[in-house]
Amino acid sequence: MDPDDVLAGLDPEQRAVAEAVRGPVCVLAGAGTGKTRAITHRIAHAVRSGVVDAQSVLAVTFTTRAAGELRQRLRGLGTPGVQARTFHAAALRQLTYFWPRVIGGDPPKVIESKLPLLIDACRLIRKNPDRSELRDIASEIEWAKATQIGPEDYAEAARKAGRTPPVPAEEVFRLYDAYETLRRDRHLVDFETILELTAAVMTEHREVAAQIRQQYRYFVVDEYQDVNPLQKLLLDTWLGGRDDLCVVGDPNQTIYSFTGATPRYLTGFPVEHPAATVIRLVRDYRSTPQVVSLANRLLDRSRTPHKLALIAQRPDGPEPVFTEYDDEQAEAEGVARAVRKLADGGVPTREIAVLFRVNAQSEAYEQALTNAGVPYLLRGADRFFERPEVRHAVVLLRGAARSAAQDDELAPTVHHILAGIGLTPQAPGGGRAREKWESLKALADLAEDMAAEGAGLAAFVTELERRASEQHAPPVEGVTLASLHAAKGLEWDAVFLVGVTDGMMPIIYAETPEQIEEERRLLYVGVTRARAHLALSWALARSPGGRRSRKPSRFLDGLTGRPAAASRTSSSPSPSTTERRQVAAPVSCRICGKTLAVAAEQKLGRCATCPADYDEALLESLKAWRAAVAKETKVPVYVVFTDVTLQAIAERAPVCERDLLAITGIGRVKLDRYGEAVFALCRAAADRTEDV
């Protein structure tokens, strides 16, 4: 591949990133702007141009999956030798390699969780916190270690940082101190200690530092807004005063401050490196103009510095929907019905997500989706390849691969093996049985995909092992239920943001202006996960018949068509007792004059029960035209116009701009893009009617 071939297909800003092959470089990349594409092409261009050897590049990410995606893309660009790892994976590899040489003996064992050691620490100091408190204490210890705070300094540092520990700060100190003592005595390391020890070994042993710096000369760090002080310490130690560093991040997506992450390293990069090249990626290829507009307006009111106003590149889509419900049960049932409708309309359930602020909110949606017959999966639960049924299946498949005959067909063999551990032709109703079935079905589907490409069982097992090492799970058919934090870095065709009330968004314990702004950014992350369909909802009461004392999030003020929070008081009239109320500018039925509450009715301009007179031939012509446009532009048909919009056009038969713009949801962009074609179809329909 010629070096310039790597630049083909990049937009001007992405190309500027790819051509900036020498550091320091700072890329401020908004949501959906193709940052992974930009940095992988930059690495490939640098390697192909002879600027750096592939083996001298270290690309650092925050998740195993992101590292795997980087490696996969780089292989596709002809640069397979690049090392792409998480901070912890890269540090552990170095620490394990050098430990016998400079420390002696076996390297320490890595602990995946702090809880078992914390339980022993509790016994040591004769304390008995419950398990939920222990998890929160573990989080406090992780924050302290990530920000380089020792046990003796914890109480004062927590006070200055405005943290609210789950138990008195003095008790956290004692547990933290006992935890560290036990960890050292048992020759164990946690994830933070891995980074700390790697930096210490390099600092204290110059020959180690020299060898590592000789190996890695070219650094790329993704999600730089999430770097904490301990990670920055290790990165600076790796660099050793050099500046061939490219950092990529989005200050608008800083949502992990509670873990010690800080955006100041990203926003302050040009100050730390005065000669840095700074490039902004703002062309959003993920979301429709309607979603992008809401995201931009949400941040317009933010105090976050260095805002990145996104510019949508996709065709128009449906407007975001804001819905108010009487209670949480009604909200969950309403969302489940909306999900069912999307699924019935052709949106795959794996392309739909329901996102909430805290995991405790998921139960109502699990039940509602089960009742609606919609499959779902919980993100943030077990990783796919760590689920018992998946591990069992991989063991069986590995054994079968060793004894498989040359002419064994992949798909039938895999189906036969998986049928023996629970894969049935029809999915079970719900619960754990449904989750197990979905996992096995995902493996079977992957086998069928690979079989279509001519792969055999051995190649399939090799692919599973590669995916397991990179946490690259095959797509599982089902609606994703996830917290907003867990959703970062992901995207879906349709996103439902639920429980968007004050007290939940922002969360009740967010008190300082900085904490409030981080909550706003968290909602922004949720909004920008949606490609086309976006719905935000809230409930006025917790339980049916309960007091309706809740208010929609202050972040929605001025975005939904309802009054701002300052004008809403406890004496304001209660909403109607209907199950839900669509929040938007009032629209009246053009037939009976009644105010319309449902989005589809507002689009049609009439009540669903009011009679409609339209030309069925025109509707069919509109559908055929829409299908042709969608095929030509390679987008789903609903991105051109939804079924309801086509119905509204057929009923009103607009022949001028004013008539088309009168249809709710059609704006100037769609008018300019599709107006003339729609008018031509409507005029042709009118001519046919006159001829008759």
C-alpha positions in Angstrom: 0.0 0.0 0.0 1.4 3.4 -1.0 1.6 5.8 1.9 -0.8 8.2 0.2 -3.3 5.4 -0.3 -3.8 5.4 3.5 -5.1 9.0 3.2 -7.9 8.2 0.7 -11.4 8.6 2.0 -10.5 10.8 4.9 -12.3 14.2 5.4 -10.0 17.3 5.6 -9.7 17.2 9.4 -9.1 13.5 9.6 -6.5 13.8 6.8 -4.8 16.6 8.8 -4.5 14.2 11.7 -3.1 11.4 9.5 -0.6 13.8 8.0 0.6 15.1 11.4 3.0 12.1 11.7 5.3 13.8 14.3 4.3 14.8 17.7 3.2 16.4 19.8 -0.3 16.3 18.4 -3.6 16.9 20.2 -6.8 15.8 18.5 -10.1 17.1 20.0 -12.6 14.7 18.6 -16.3 15.1 19.1 -18.7 12.2 19.4 -19.2 10.2 16.1 -16.5 12.2 14.3 -14.3 9.2 13.3 -11.4 9.6 15.8 -10.5 5.9 15.6 -10.3 6.1 11.8 -8.2 9.2 12.1 -5.6 7.8 14.5 -5.3 4.4 12.9 -4.7 6.1 9.5 -2.2 8.4 11.2 -0.2 5.4 12.6 -0.5 3.5 9.2 0.7 6.6 7.3 3.6 7.1 9.7 4.7 3.5 9.3 4.2 3.4 5.5 6.1 6.7 5.2 9.1 5.3 7.1 8.7 7.8 10.0 8.5 5.0 12.5 8.7 1.2 12.6 5.4 -0.6 13.5 7.1 -2.3 16.4 8.1 1.0 17.9 4.5 2.2 18.2 2.5 1.9 21.4 -1.2 2.8 21.1 -2.8 3.0 24.6 -6.6 2.7 25.2 -8.9 2.3 28.2 -10.6 -0.9 27.3 -9.5 -4.3 25.9 -12.2 -4.1 23.3 -11.0 -0.7 22.1 -7.4 -2.1 21.9 -8.7 -5.0 19.9 -10.5 -2.7 17.5 -7.4 -0.7 17.0 -5.3 -3.8 16.2 -7.9 -5.1 13.8 -8.1 -1.8 11.9 -4.3 -1.5 11.7 -4.1 -5.0 10.3 -6.5 -3.9 7.6 -4.3 -1.0 6.9 -1.2 -3.2 6.5 0.5 -2.4 9.8 0.0 -5.5 11.9 3.0 -5.1 14.1 1.7 -2.1 16.2 1.2 -2.7 19.9 -2.3 -1.5 21.0 -3.0 -2.2 24.7 -4.7 -0.8 27.7 -2.5 1.1 30.3 -2.8 -1.9 32.6 -2.0 -4.6 30.0 1.0 -2.7 28.7 2.4 -2.1 32.2 1.7 -5.6 33.4 3.6 -7.1 30.4 6.6 -4.9 31.1 6.5 -5.5 34.9 6.2 -9.3 34.4 9.2 -9.3 32.0 11.6 -7.3 34.1 10.6 -8.4 37.6 12.8 -11.6 37.7 15.8 -9.6 36.4 15.7 -6.5 38.7 13.6 -7.6 41.7 14.1 -11.4 41.7 11.7 -14.2 42.2 8.3 -14.6 40.7 6.3 -11.5 39.8 3.3 -10.7 42.1 -0.1 -12.2 41.4 -2.7 -9.8 40.0 -6.1 -9.6 41.8 -9.1 -8.9 39.7 -11.2 -7.5 42.6 -10.4 -5.7 45.8 -13.3 -7.2 47.7 -11.8 -10.5 49.0 -8.8 -8.7 50.4 -11.0 -6.0 51.8 -13.1 -8.6 53.6 -9.9 -9.9 55.3 -8.9 -6.3 56.1 -12.3 -5.8 57.8 -11.6 -8.8 60.0 -8.2 -7.5 60.8 -9.6 -4.2 62.2 -12.7 -5.8 63.6 -15.2 -4.0 61.3 -18.2 -5.5 59.6 -19.5 -3.2 56.7 -22.1 -4.7 54.4 -21.2 -5.8 50.8 -22.6 -2.6 49.2 -20.5 -0.5 51.6 -17.4 -2.6 50.7 -17.9 -1.9 47.0 -18.0 1.8 47.8 -14.9 1.6 50.0 -13.1 -0.3 47.2 -14.0 2.6 44.9 -12.6 5.1 47.4 -9.4 3.2 47.6 -9.2 3.1 43.7 -9.7 6.9 43.6 -7.0 7.4 46.2 -4.5 5.2 44.5 -5.3 6.7 41.0 -4.7 10.2 42.4 -1.5 9.1 44.3 -2.9 9.5 47.8 -1.7 7.2 50.5 -3.8 5.9 53.4 -2.5 8.5 55.9 -3.5 11.3 53.6 -6.9 10.0 52.5 -9.1 11.8 55.0 -7.8 15.3 54.3 -7.7 14.6 50.5 -11.3 13.3 50.5 -12.4 16.4 52.4 -10.7 18.8 49.9 -12.1 16.9 46.9 -15.7 17.1 48.3 -16.1 13.3 48.4 -18.7 11.6 50.6 -17.2 8.2 51.7 -19.7 5.4 52.6 -18.3 5.2 56.1 -16.4 7.8 58.2 -13.1 8.8 56.5 -11.1 7.5 59.5 -12.5 4.1 58.9 -11.7 4.2 55.2 -8.1 5.1 56.2 -7.8 2.1 58.5 -9.3 -0.3 55.9 -7.1 1.2 53.1 -4.0 0.8 55.3 -4.9 -2.8 56.3 -5.7 -3.6 52.6 -2.3 -2.4 51.5 -0.5 -4.3 54.2 -2.3 -7.5 53.3 -1.6 -7.0 49.6 2.1 -6.5 50.1 2.4 -9.4 52.6 0.6 -11.8 50.2 2.7 -10.6 47.1 -0.3 -9.3 45.3 -0.9 -6.4 43.0 -4.1 -4.6 42.0 -4.6 -2.6 38.7 -3.3 0.7 40.3 -0.2 -1.0 41.8 0.7 -2.4 38.4 1.0 1.1 37.0 2.8 2.4 40.1 5.3 -0.4 40.2 6.1 -0.2 36.5 6.8 3.5 36.8 8.9 2.9 39.9 11.0 0.1 38.3 11.7 2.3 35.3 12.7 5.2 37.6 14.9 3.1 39.9 16.5 1.0 37.2 17.9 3.0 34.3 18.7 0.0 32.2 15.0 -1.0 32.3 13.9 2.5 31.3 16.4 2.5 28.5 15.2 -0.8 27.1 11.6 0.2 27.2 12.2 3.6 25.7 14.3 2.0 23.0 11.4 -0.3 22.2 8.7 2.3 22.2 9.4 5.6 20.5 5.9 6.6 19.2 2.9 7.0 21.5 -0.8 7.4 20.8 -3.3 7.7 23.7 -7.0 7.5 23.1 -9.7 8.9 25.4 -7.2 11.3 26.9 -9.9 13.1 28.8 -10.1 10.0 31.1 -6.5 9.9 32.1 -5.8 10.0 35.9 -2.7 11.2 37.6 -1.3 7.7 38.0 -1.7 6.9 34.3 -0.1 10.3 33.5 2.8 9.5 35.7 3.4 6.2 33.8 3.0 7.8 30.4 5.5 10.5 31.3 7.9 7.8 32.5 7.5 5.9 29.2 8.2 9.1 27.3 11.2 10.1 29.3 11.2 13.7 28.1 10.4 12.9 24.4 7.4 14.4 22.7 6.4 12.0 19.9 3.0 11.7 21.5 -0.5 12.0 19.9 -3.5 12.3 22.3 -7.1 12.1 21.4 -10.1 13.0 23.4 -13.3 14.9 23.9 -13.7 17.3 26.9 -17.5 17.1 26.3 -17.4 13.4 27.3 -15.5 13.8 30.6 -17.7 11.6 32.9 -15.3 9.7 35.1 -14.0 12.4 37.5 -15.2 10.4 40.4 -12.5 7.8 39.6 -9.7 10.4 39.5 -9.8 11.0 35.8 -9.3 14.6 34.8 -9.7 16.5 31.5 -7.0 19.0 32.4 -4.3 16.9 30.7 -6.2 17.1 27.4 -7.3 20.7 27.6 -3.9 21.8 28.9 -1.9 19.8 26.3 -1.0 22.9 24.2 0.3 24.6 27.4 2.4 21.5 28.4 3.5 21.2 24.7 3.7 24.7 23.2 4.7 23.4 19.8 1.7 21.0 19.7 -0.4 20.7 16.6 -4.1 20.9 17.7 -6.8 19.5 15.3 -10.5 19.5 15.9 -12.8 16.8 14.5 -16.4 18.1 14.5 -18.1 16.3 11.5 -20.5 13.9 13.1 -21.0 10.8 10.9 -23.0 8.9 13.5 -26.1 10.8 14.3 -28.9 12.5 12.3 -29.1 16.4 12.3 -32.0 16.1 14.7 -29.9 14.2 17.3 -26.9 16.4 16.7 -28.9 19.6 17.2 -30.2 18.4 20.5 -26.7 17.4 21.7 -25.4 20.8 20.7 -28.2 22.7 22.4 -27.7 20.6 25.5 -24.1 21.7 25.7 -24.8 25.3 24.8 -25.9 25.9 28.4 -22.9 24.1 29.8 -19.9 25.8 31.5 -17.6 23.1 30.1 -14.7 24.9 28.4 -13.4 23.8 24.9 -16.9 22.8 23.7 -17.0 21.1 20.3 -20.1 22.0 18.3 -20.9 19.0 16.1 -21.8 19.3 12.4 -24.1 16.5 11.3 -23.2 14.7 8.1 -26.1 12.2 7.9 -29.5 12.8 6.2 -32.4 13.9 8.3 -34.2 11.6 10.7 -37.1 11.7 13.1 -37.2 14.4 15.8 -36.3 13.4 19.3 -39.3 12.6 21.4 -39.9 13.8 25.0 -42.5 11.9 27.0 -43.9 12.4 30.5 -45.5 9.5 32.4 -47.5 9.4 35.5 -45.3 6.8 37.3 -42.2 4.6 36.7 -44.3 1.5 35.9 -46.1 3.5 33.2 -42.8 4.8 31.9 -41.3 1.3 31.6 -44.4 -0.1 29.9 -44.6 2.8 27.5 -40.9 2.4 26.6 -41.4 -1.3 26.1 -44.3 -0.6 23.7 -42.2 1.9 21.8 -39.3 -0.6 21.5 -41.7 -3.3 20.3 -43.0 -0.9 17.7 -39.5 -0.1 16.4 -38.7 -3.8 16.3 -41.9 -4.6 14.4 -41.0 -1.8 12.0 -37.6 -3.4 11.1 -35.1 -2.0 13.6 -33.1 -5.0 15.0 -33.4 -5.3 18.7 -29.6 -5.3 19.0 -29.7 -1.8 17.6 -31.9 -0.5 20.4 -30.8 0.6 23.9 -32.5 1.7 27.0 -30.1 3.8 29.1 -30.5 4.9 32.7 -28.5 6.7 35.4 -28.1 3.9 37.9 -28.3 0.1 37.5 -31.1 -0.1 40.0 -33.4 1.4 37.4 -33.1 -1.7 35.1 -35.5 -4.0 36.9 -38.7 -2.3 35.8 -37.5 -2.4 32.1 -36.4 -6.0 32.4 -40.0 -6.9 33.5 -41.7 -4.6 30.9 -39.6 -5.9 28.0 -40.2 -9.5 29.1 -44.0 -8.8 29.2 -43.8 -7.3 25.8 -41.9 -10.3 24.4 -38.8 -8.3 23.6 -35.4 -10.0 24.2 -32.8 -7.9 26.2 -29.4 -8.1 27.6 -27.8 -6.3 30.6 -24.5 -4.5 29.8 -22.2 -4.3 32.7 -23.1 -7.8 33.9 -20.8 -10.7 33.0 -18.6 -10.2 30.0 -19.7 -12.3 27.1 -16.8 -14.7 27.1 -16.9 -15.1 30.9 -20.5 -16.3 31.0 -20.7 -20.0 32.1 -22.6 -21.2 29.0 -20.1 -19.5 26.7 -17.1 -20.9 28.5 -18.6 -24.3 28.4 -19.4 -24.0 24.7 -15.8 -22.9 23.8 -14.4 -25.9 25.7 -16.7 -28.2 23.8 -15.9 -26.5 20.5 -12.2 -26.6 21.1 -12.4 -30.4 21.8 -14.5 -30.9 18.7 -12.0 -29.0 16.5 -9.1 -31.3 17.6 -11.0 -34.4 16.5 -13.0 -32.9 13.5 -12.7 -34.6 10.1 -11.6 -32.5 7.2 -15.0 -32.5 5.6 -17.0 -31.6 8.7 -19.2 -28.6 8.0 -18.9 -25.7 10.4 -22.5 -24.5 10.9 -24.2 -28.0 11.4 -21.4 -29.1 13.7 -21.6 -26.0 15.9 -25.4 -26.2 16.0 -25.2 -29.8 17.1 -22.8 -29.0 19.9 -24.7 -26.0 21.1 -28.0 -27.9 21.0 -26.6 -30.3 23.6 -26.1 -27.5 26.1 -29.4 -25.6 25.6 -29.7 -24.0 22.2 -33.3 -24.7 21.0 -35.0 -23.7 17.8 -37.3 -21.3 19.7 -36.2 -18.8 22.3 -37.5 -19.3 25.9 -39.7 -16.6 27.4 -37.3 -14.6 29.5 -35.0 -14.4 32.5 -31.8 -16.3 32.9 -32.9 -19.0 30.4 -33.4 -16.4 27.7 -30.0 -14.8 28.4 -28.3 -18.2 28.1 -30.1 -18.9 24.9 -29.2 -15.5 23.4 -25.5 -16.2 24.2 -25.5 -19.6 22.5 -27.5 -18.2 19.6 -24.8 -15.5 19.1 -22.2 -18.2 18.8 -24.3 -20.1 16.3 -24.9 -17.0 14.2 -21.2 -16.2 14.2 -20.5 -19.8 13.0 -23.0 -19.4 10.1 -21.3 -16.1 9.1 -17.9 -17.7 9.0 -19.2 -20.8 7.3 -20.5 -18.6 4.5 -16.9 -17.3 4.1 -15.6 -20.9 3.8 -14.2 -21.2 7.3 -13.9 -24.5 9.1 -14.3 -25.5 12.8 -10.6 -24.9 13.6 -10.7 -21.4 12.2 -13.9 -20.7 14.1 -12.3 -21.7 17.4 -9.3 -19.6 16.6 -11.6 -16.6 16.0 -13.4 -17.2 19.3 -10.1 -17.3 21.1 -9.0 -14.0 19.5 -12.3 -12.4 20.3 -12.1 -13.6 23.9 -8.7 -12.1 24.3 -9.9 -8.8 22.9 -13.4 -8.9 24.6 -14.9 -8.6 21.1 -18.2 -10.3 21.7 -20.4 -11.3 18.7 -23.6 -9.3 18.5 -26.4 -10.7 20.7 -29.9 -10.2 19.5 -31.7 -8.2 22.2 -32.3 -4.7 23.5 -29.3 -3.4 25.5 -30.1 -2.2 29.0 -27.2 -0.2 30.4 -26.2 2.6 32.6 -25.1 5.8 30.9 -21.5 5.3 32.1 -21.4 1.8 30.6 -22.8 3.1 27.3 -19.9 5.3 26.6 -18.1 4.4 23.4 -21.1 2.5 22.0 -23.9 3.4 19.6 -27.3 2.2 18.5 -29.9 3.1 15.9 -32.4 3.9 18.6 -31.8 5.1 22.2 -34.3 5.6 25.0 -33.0 7.8 27.8 -35.2 7.0 30.8 -35.8 8.5 34.3 -34.6 11.9 33.2 -35.7 13.7 36.4 -34.0 16.1 38.8 -32.5 14.0 41.5 -31.6 11.3 39.0 -30.2 13.5 36.2 -28.4 15.3 37.8 -28.1 12.7 40.5 -29.1 13.9 43.9 -25.6 13.8 45.4 -24.2 16.0 42.6 -23.9 19.3 44.5 -21.0 21.4 43.3 -21.2 23.3 40.0 -18.4 20.9 38.7 -20.4 17.8 39.6 -23.6 19.3 38.0 -21.7 19.9 34.8 -20.4 16.4 34.7 -24.0 15.1 35.0 -24.9 17.3 32.0 -22.0 15.8 30.1 -23.3 12.3 31.1 -26.7 13.1 29.5 -24.8 14.4 26.4 -23.0 11.1 26.1 -26.4 9.4 26.3 -27.9 11.6 23.5 -24.9 11.1 21.2 -25.2 7.3 21.4 -28.3 7.5 19.1 -27.9 7.3 15.3 -31.5 8.1 14.3 -34.2 7.4 16.9 -33.9 9.2 20.3 -36.5 9.3 23.1 -36.2 10.9 26.5 -38.7 10.2 29.2 -39.5 10.8 32.9 -42.1 9.8 35.5 -43.8 12.2 37.9 -44.2 9.6 40.6 -42.4 6.4 41.7 -45.5 4.2 42.0 -49.0 4.1 40.5 -51.2 6.5 42.4 -48.2 8.1 44.2 -47.6 11.8 44.7 -46.5 13.4 41.4 -43.7 15.5 42.9 -40.9 14.9 40.5 -39.8 17.3 37.8 -38.1 16.7 34.5 -34.4 17.3 34.5 -33.3 20.9 34.6 -31.0 20.0 31.7 -34.1 19.7 29.5 -35.3 23.3 30.2 -35.9 25.1 26.9 -35.4 21.9 24.9 -38.8 20.2 25.2 -41.3 23.1 24.6 -42.3 23.2 28.2 -41.6 26.1 30.7 -38.2 26.4 32.3 -37.7 25.1 35.8 -37.7 28.6 37.3 -41.4 29.0 36.2 -42.5 25.7 37.6 -43.5 25.6 41.3 -45.2 23.2 43.6 -48.4 25.1 43.1 -48.4 24.5 39.3 -51.4 22.6 38.1 -51.0 18.8 38.1 -50.8 17.1 34.8 -53.7 15.2 33.5 -54.3 11.7 34.7 -53.7 10.2 31.3 -51.0 7.5 31.2 -48.5 9.8 29.4 -48.3 13.3 28.0 -46.2 14.2 24.9 -44.3 17.4 25.6 -44.2 19.6 22.6 -45.8 22.7 21.1 -49.6 22.2 20.9 -50.9 20.7 17.7 -54.6 20.5 16.8 -56.4 17.9 14.8 -57.2 19.4 11.4 -60.5 17.4 11.3 -62.0 17.7 14.8 -59.8 20.5 16.3 -58.8 18.4 19.4 -55.3 19.0 20.8 -53.0 16.1 19.7 -50.9 14.4 22.3 -49.2 11.5 20.5 -46.3 12.1 18.2 -47.7 10.0 15.4 -51.0 12.0 15.5 -49.1 15.3 15.5 -47.2 14.1 12.4 -50.5 13.2 10.7 -52.2 16.4 11.9 -55.3 14.4 13.0 -56.5 12.1 15.6 -55.9 8.4 14.9 -59.6 7.8 15.1 -60.6 10.7 12.8 -61.3 9.6 9.2 -58.6 10.3 6.6 -59.1 10.6 2.8 -56.0 10.0 0.8 -54.9 8.6 -2.6 -53.6 5.0 -1.9 -51.7 5.1 -5.3 -49.9 8.2 -4.1 -48.9 6.5 -0.9 -47.5 3.5 -2.9 -45.6 5.9 -5.2 -44.1 7.7 -2.2 -43.0 4.4 -0.7 -41.4 3.2 -4.0 -39.6 6.6 -4.4 -38.4 6.4 -0.7 -37.1 2.9 -1.3 -35.1 4.0 -4.3 -33.6 7.0 -2.5 -32.7 4.9 0.5 -31.0 2.3 -1.7 -29.1 5.0 -3.7 -27.9 6.8 -0.5 -27.3 3.6 1.4 -29.5 4.5 4.4 -32.5 2.8 6.0 -35.8 3.9 4.5 -36.9 5.6 7.7 -34.0 8.0 7.5 -35.6 9.4 4.3 -39.1 9.6 5.7 -40.9 7.5 8.3 -44.0 5.6 7.4 -46.1 8.1 9.4 -44.5 11.0 7.5 -45.4 9.4 4.1 -48.9 8.8 5.4 -49.2 12.5 6.3 -47.8 13.5 2.9 -50.3 11.3 1.1 -53.2 12.7 3.1 -52.2 16.4 2.5 -50.7 16.0 -1.0 -48.5 19.2 -0.7 -47.6 21.0 -3.9 -45.8 24.0 -2.3 -43.1 24.6 0.3 -45.6 25.9 2.9 -47.8 22.8 2.7 -44.8 20.5 3.1 -43.3 22.4 6.0 -46.6 22.3 7.8 -46.1 18.6 8.4 -44.6 18.1 11.8 -41.0 17.0 11.7 -40.2 18.2 8.2 -37.8 21.1 8.2 -35.8 23.1 5.7 -33.2 20.4 5.2 -35.6 17.8 4.1 -37.5 20.3 2.0 -34.4 21.2 0.1 -33.4 17.6 -0.3 -36.7 15.9 -1.2 -39.2 18.7 -1.8 -39.2 18.7 -5.6 -39.5 14.9 -5.8 -42.4 14.9 -3.4 -44.2 17.8 -5.2 -43.8 16.0 -8.5 -45.4 12.8 -7.1 -48.2 14.8 -5.6 -48.9 16.7 -8.8 -48.8 13.4 -10.8 -51.4 12.0 -8.4 -53.6 15.1 -8.8 -53.4 14.8 -12.6 -54.5 11.1 -12.4 -57.5 12.1 -10.3 -58.5 14.9 -12.8 -58.2 12.4 -15.7 -60.6 10.1 -14.0 
